[in-house]
């Protein structure tokens, strides 16, 4: 029973680290071998990887102001610059 509890806590640490843009598998194995508490504290103090988290959630980076906006956006909501039209955003005829 204790082993199952340890694995579940390790999986929760991996999910938390993954949401911060870190390696979920790496934090899972760190939690399994060291302790879920130690791995969670390490994940808690580590800075989030904004680029990895943005890619995972479908955001794109504005080339002018470097802020992240929705992937379908045609105009940056922060600086108002237009994004170059891509094949993905082009209307289907």
Secondary structure per residue as TSV (DSSP state, phi and psi in degrees):
chain	resnum	aa	ss	phi	psi
A	1	X	-	360.0	-39.5
A	2	X	H	-64.7	-38.3
A	3	X	H	-63.3	-41.6
A	4	X	H	-63.4	-42.3
A	5	X	H	-61.1	-42.0
A	6	X	H	-62.3	-44.1
A	7	X	H	-66.0	-42.7
A	8	X	H	-63.5	-44.7
A	9	X	H	-63.9	-37.6
A	10	X	H	-64.3	-39.3
A	11	X	H	-66.0	-38.4
A	12	X	H	-65.0	-38.2
A	13	X	H	-63.7	-41.5
A	14	X	H	-63.3	-40.4
A	15	X	H	-64.7	-43.4
A	16	X	H	-61.8	-45.3
A	17	X	H	-65.3	-37.7
A	18	X	H	-64.5	-37.3
A	19	X	H	-68.4	-22.6
A	20	X	T	-87.6	2.8
A	21	X	T	87.0	12.1
A	22	X	S	-96.6	171.7
A	23	X	-	-73.5	111.7
A	24	X	H	-65.0	-41.3
A	25	X	H	-65.7	-40.2
A	26	X	H	-62.2	-44.9
A	27	X	H	-70.4	-31.0
A	28	X	H	-62.0	-49.4
A	29	X	H	-68.9	-33.4
A	30	X	H	-61.5	-43.3
A	31	X	H	-68.3	-37.4
A	32	X	H	-66.7	-44.1
A	33	X	H	-82.6	-36.0
A	34	X	T	-93.8	-78.4
A	35	X	-	-174.0	141.3
A	36	X	H	-60.8	-33.4
A	37	X	H	-67.2	-45.2
A	38	X	H	-65.0	-43.9
A	39	X	H	-64.5	-38.2
A	40	X	H	-65.2	-41.2
A	41	X	H	-64.3	-38.5
A	42	X	H	-65.4	-43.4
A	43	X	H	-66.3	-34.4
A	44	X	H	-65.9	-41.5
A	45	X	H	-87.0	-13.9
A	46	X	S	-73.5	142.4
A	47	X	-	-75.3	145.2
A	48	X	-	-70.7	144.8
A	49	X	-	-87.8	97.5
A	50	X	H	-62.7	-38.5
A	51	X	H	-67.1	-43.5
A	52	X	H	-66.6	-40.9
A	53	X	H	-66.8	-36.7
A	54	X	H	-68.0	-42.3
A	55	X	H	-63.0	-39.7
A	56	X	H	-65.1	-33.8
A	57	X	H	-95.1	3.7
A	58	X	T	83.9	22.0
A	59	X	E	-90.2	160.2
A	60	X	E	-129.5	157.9
A	61	X	E	-98.0	131.6
A	62	X	-	-70.3	130.3
A	63	X	T	-70.9	-19.5
A	64	X	T	-87.7	-51.4
A	65	X	T	-109.1	-5.5
A	66	X	-	66.0	20.3
A	67	X	-	-89.8	155.0
A	68	X	E	-92.8	132.4
A	69	X	E	-130.0	170.8
A	70	X	E	-59.1	147.7
A	71	X	T	-63.6	-27.5
A	72	X	T	-88.7	-3.2
A	73	X	-	-65.6	140.8
A	74	X	S	-102.4	-21.0
A	75	X	B	-132.1	136.7
A	76	X	-	-69.5	131.2
A	77	X	T	-77.5	-12.8
A	78	X	T	-92.6	-48.4
A	79	X	T	-111.4	-11.9
A	80	X	-	82.7	4.9
A	81	X	-	-76.1	149.8
A	82	X	B	-88.1	142.4
A	83	X	-	-85.3	146.7
A	84	X	-	-63.5	137.8
A	85	X	-	-66.7	129.3
A	86	X	-	-116.5	172.5
A	87	X	T	-60.2	-37.3
A	88	X	T	-63.7	-36.9
A	89	X	T	-90.9	-7.5
A	90	X	S	-71.6	141.2
A	91	X	-	-69.4	146.0
A	92	X	-	-86.7	128.1
A	93	X	-	-111.8	360.0
